[in-house]
Amino acid sequence: MPDGRGGQNEGGYGADLRVTKLTAEEVAGVITNGRQPKGMPSFKGIIDEEKIDLTAIYVKTVIKLKQ
């Protein structure tokens, strides 16, 4: 969801990013490599590493504040 809440979506069930216990590095790893069994595609080669890192930082700072 746009505010980071999890829930049912096109690919399956998304985790609530507002309360994730993953570090920014782990979030970047999930964005990069995906979680195929859970419906999360890999964005390696589609989004450059800098943008993936910035997205992970956004999740850990801005999204976390939307609890």
The 8 nearest C-alpha neighbors of each residue, nearest first, counted from 0:
[[1, 3, 4, 2, 5, 6, 13, 8],
 [2, 0, 3, 4, 62, 5, 16, 65],
 [1, 3, 0, 4, 62, 65, 17, 16],
 [4, 2, 16, 0, 1, 17, 62, 15],
 [5, 3, 15, 0, 2, 16, 17, 6],
 [6, 4, 15, 14, 13, 0, 3, 16],
 [5, 7, 13, 12, 8, 4, 14, 0],
 [6, 8, 12, 11, 13, 9, 5, 10],
 [7, 9, 11, 10, 12, 6, 13, 0],
 [10, 8, 11, 7, 12, 38, 13, 6],
 [11, 9, 38, 8, 12, 39, 37, 7],
 [12, 10, 8, 38, 7, 9, 13, 37],
 [11, 13, 7, 6, 8, 14, 10, 5],
 [14, 12, 5, 6, 7, 11, 15, 8],
 [13, 15, 5, 16, 12, 6, 4, 19],
 [16, 14, 5, 4, 17, 3, 18, 19],
 [17, 15, 3, 19, 18, 14, 4, 58],
 [16, 18, 63, 15, 62, 3, 66, 19],
 [17, 19, 16, 15, 20, 63, 66, 14],
 [20, 18, 16, 21, 17, 15, 14, 22],
 [19, 21, 18, 22, 16, 17, 25, 59],
 [22, 20, 19, 25, 26, 23, 24, 59],
 [21, 23, 25, 24, 26, 20, 59, 19],
 [22, 24, 26, 55, 25, 56, 27, 59],
 [23, 25, 27, 22, 26, 28, 55, 52],
 [24, 26, 28, 22, 27, 23, 21, 29],
 [25, 27, 23, 29, 28, 55, 24, 21],
 [28, 26, 24, 30, 55, 25, 29, 52],
 [29, 27, 25, 31, 26, 30, 32, 24],
 [28, 30, 33, 26, 32, 31, 27, 25],
 [29, 31, 27, 33, 28, 32, 42, 41],
 [32, 30, 43, 28, 42, 29, 41, 33],
 [33, 31, 41, 29, 30, 28, 43, 42],
 [34, 32, 41, 40, 29, 39, 30, 35],
 [35, 33, 39, 37, 36, 38, 40, 29],
 [34, 36, 38, 39, 37, 33, 40, 41],
 [37, 35, 38, 34, 39, 33, 40, 11],
 [38, 36, 35, 34, 39, 11, 12, 10],
 [37, 39, 10, 35, 11, 36, 40, 34],
 [38, 40, 34, 33, 35, 37, 41, 10],
 [41, 39, 33, 35, 38, 34, 42, 32],
 [40, 42, 33, 32, 31, 43, 30, 39],
 [41, 43, 31, 45, 46, 30, 44, 40],
 [44, 42, 31, 45, 41, 46, 32, 47],
 [43, 45, 46, 42, 47, 31, 48, 41],
 [46, 44, 42, 43, 47, 41, 31, 48],
 [47, 45, 44, 42, 43, 50, 51, 48],
 [46, 48, 50, 49, 51, 44, 45, 43],
 [49, 47, 51, 50, 52, 46, 43, 31],
 [48, 50, 52, 51, 47, 53, 46, 54],
 [51, 49, 53, 52, 48, 47, 54, 46],
 [50, 52, 48, 54, 49, 53, 27, 55],
 [51, 53, 55, 49, 50, 54, 27, 48],
 [54, 52, 50, 56, 55, 51, 57, 49],
 [55, 53, 57, 51, 52, 56, 50, 58],
 [54, 56, 58, 52, 23, 27, 57, 53],
 [55, 57, 53, 59, 58, 54, 23, 60],
 [58, 56, 54, 60, 61, 55, 59, 53],
 [57, 59, 62, 55, 56, 60, 61, 54],
 [58, 60, 56, 57, 63, 23, 55, 62],
 [61, 59, 57, 63, 58, 62, 56, 64],
 [60, 62, 57, 64, 63, 58, 59, 65],
 [63, 61, 58, 64, 65, 17, 3, 60],
 [62, 64, 17, 60, 61, 65, 59, 66],
 [63, 65, 62, 61, 66, 60, 17, 59],
 [66, 64, 62, 63, 17, 2, 61, 3],
 [65, 64, 17, 63, 18, 62, 4, 3]]
